[in-house]
Amino acid sequence: MIAVIEQAGVSALRMVFTIAVIIFLSVGIFIFRQRHQFFDRDPNVENDVPVVRHNRMEEILFVWSGLTLVLVCILYAVWRA
């Protein structure tokens, strides 16, 4: 009985993690394409220098990259199961 549940669960996990990776990559592409709108100069912010804006963009990029790598590793492990 456990083997039947496990086999049904593996196919569902494959589908869910594939969709999650596709959505996560799409959101990353959207953020990259809209980066000027999100990370350019804001006249309402004091001391908004280029270095600070670049650091904000790097912070988002590092977090997104790390989460993407985790999702891809999980997806790989699920497809190998």
CORZIPE-V410123 format. One record per pair of residues at least 12 apart in sequence whose C-alpha atoms are under 7 Angstrom apart, sorted by the first residue. I is the first residue (numbers start at 0). J is the second residue. Records with the same first field share a line. If there is no record, write none. Layout:
BEGIN
I: J / J
END
This chain:
BEGIN
9: 77
12: 77
13: 74 / 77 / 78
16: 74
17: 74
20: 70 / 71
38: 52 / 56
39: 52
END
